[in-house]
């Protein structure tokens, strides 16, 4: 009985870590890119090209949030972006595990087992969809032998995991487009937002829609920032027209991107005490210590707490008649 309760508690802790890891990864994906990356240069070019035109201007408080557009831009540029770009260089956030059953059938061998360790890349069928599976042995030391709190689950054999260096596999155009890609997004919106209240009175459902839309906008920005311009010559670059067609010409999509940014930032700051005491152990003492120090700097930064103390007020949710059901 005691053993069962201990095992259950351990699984709950693991799921908590998975959730926290997902929140941080989402935060990185939504709004923060390296200063010298194609995405950063792309965003600067966007502002130069479009902000001086007669397009929509984004001022005042972000809808349904507690922080204004100008403050979001400032804290991202001065604080969050630089810190997060340091954090993601360390093993705990750089390496992601992928269970074998999450790989498409074409990625696996005929026997159904995982790709061999000799295969450093796996390919979906298009060159631009190649996944670089190169792993730094030093950074990876000890991860296969220990039960990490952020692994898939207790029953999964580590031998069935493929580990991916996220810095070698940036979010960008993968060749997956057209009707198939549209169908996926149609399903995402349909399954999660089909019961949206047309009158807009249900704030919870409206916020769910804005979160999905914000994430969708973020993915579109990254795709347009690093796009395969010429497949024959493997030429990559920025696609401004794609960005405009998918995001910029729709003010709501831009606003929802800011909203998702603040919503996830609130999730991280609310879990600050837990994240600050977390164990970022990858069996690399120096790097793990630096990871924890940078996380604490991110979580308890005075400028951030002063500029935007509560990015989003979740206390106003779940108050209506449909609150308990939702």
C-alpha positions, -999 to +999 in steps of 0.1 A: +000+000+000+028+024+009+047+014-022+016+021-043+010+055-028+047+064-033+045+053-069+014+073-075+030+104-059+060+100-081+039+098-112+020+130-102+053+148-097+064+137-132+032+149-148+036+182-130+071+185-144+059+177-179+033+204-176+058+230-164+082+220-192+054+224-217+046+259-204+082+271-206+086+256-241+054+274-252+066+306-237+098+303-258+079+295-289+054+323-286+075+353-282+112+349-277+139+345-304+177+350-304+188+386-311+209+375-340+185+349-354+166+352-387+134+357-367+147+387-348+160+403-379+127+395-396+106+411-368+128+443-370+122+444-407+084+439-401+084+470-379+103+490-404+081+480-433+047+481-418+046+502-387+051+534-406+022+527-429-015+532-423-019+498-408-034+492-373-014+506-343-013+486-311-015+508-281-030+505-246-038+475-225-037+441-243-074+429-243-083+406-213-048+412-198-032+436-173-002+449-193+001+472-223+017+466-257+046+489-252+055+473-219+054+438-235+078+449-262+102+465-238+104+437-212+108+412-240+137+431-256+155+442-225+149+412-202+131+381-213+146+375-247+183+378-235+177+356-204+157+329-222+183+327-250+209+318-224+186+293-206+178+273-237+215+267-244+218+244-213+210+207-215+179+207-194+160+228-219+180+220-250+173+183-253+138+169-257+128+132-256+105+118-282+087+085-274+089+060-303+052+058-307+051+096-315+072+091-346+053+084-379+055+048-392+078+059-420+104+070-394+106+035-379+123+003-391+102-025-406+104-044-373+087-016-355+117-008-333+132+026-329+157+041-354+192+028-348+218+049-330+237+051-362+210+071-379+216+108-370+187+120-391+152+109-398+132+122-427+095+127-434+099+126-471+109+162-478+145+174-474+133+204-454+115+181-429+148+164-419+153+161-381+188+164-369+193+138-341+229+147-333+234+146-295+263+160-275+276+130-255+289+153-227+256+171-223+237+138-225+258+121-198+237+100-174+203+108-189+196+073-202+202+057-168+182+080-144+145+085-140+142+121-149+111+140-136+103+153-171+104+120-190+073+106-207+062+082-180+076+056-156+068+026-178+086+039-209+119+022-215+147+047-221+159+026-250+126+034-268+133+072-267+148+093-294+164+125-280+165+156-301+186+188-297+160+216-301+187+241-311+196+220-341+160+218-351+145+253-350+109+260-356+106+268-393+091+258-426+091+220-430+074+216-464+041+205-447+015+228-463-016+229-484-049+212-477-034+187-452-020+215-430-052+235-432-072+204-422-051+200-390-058+236-379-095+233-388-097+203-365-078+221-337-102+251-339-133+229-344-127+205-315-117+232-291-138+262-301-170+248-317-190+257-286-179+293-285-206+316-274-216+338-304-225+367-281-190+367-266-204+365-230-184+333-221-150+347-213-134+313-207-142+300-242-131+333-258-098+330-240-093+295-252-099+306-287-074+335-283-047+311-269-050+288-299-050+317-323-020+332-306-001+300-309-011+297-345+002+332-352+035+324-335+040+293-356+032+314-388+057+340-378+085+314-374+076+297-407+077+331-426+109+341-408+128+311-420+112+299-452+124+277-480+125+301-509+140+278-535+139+241-530+163+233-559+191+255-544+181+250-508+178+287-503+163+299-471+151+334-462+124+357-450+089+356-466+073+390-458+043+384-481+035+351-463+037+368-429+014+396-441-011+372-456-012+349-425-008+373-396-003+410-402-034+418-422-055+404-394-052+427-363-070+401-341-043+376-348-016+400-338-035+409-306-040+372-298-003+367-302+003+393-275-024+378-254-010+343-255+024+358-246+011+374-215-011+344-205+019+320-206+041+345-189+015+346-161+016+308-158+054+309-154+054+337-129+026+321-108+047+289-106+078+310-096+083+295-062+081+260-075+103+266-105+128+284-084+134+254-062+133+229-090+161+204-096+175+209-131+198+179-129+213+165-161+245+152-144+264+183-156+270+202-123+283+235-136+257+238-164+229+227-141+238+253-115+239+280-142+205+268-154+190+272-119+206+306-114+193+319-147+158+305-139+158+324-106+169+355-123+140+352-148+114+344-121+123+370-096+136+399-117+126+432-101+121+450-134+097+424-147+077+424-114+075+461-114+067+466-151+041+439-154+034+424-119+003+403-131+003+398-169-031+381-167-057+379-139-070+344-139-092+351-108-118+366-130-124+333-148-148+304-138-172+329-122-202+326-145-230+300-146-210+277-170-178+281-149-181+247-130-188+229-162-158+244-181 
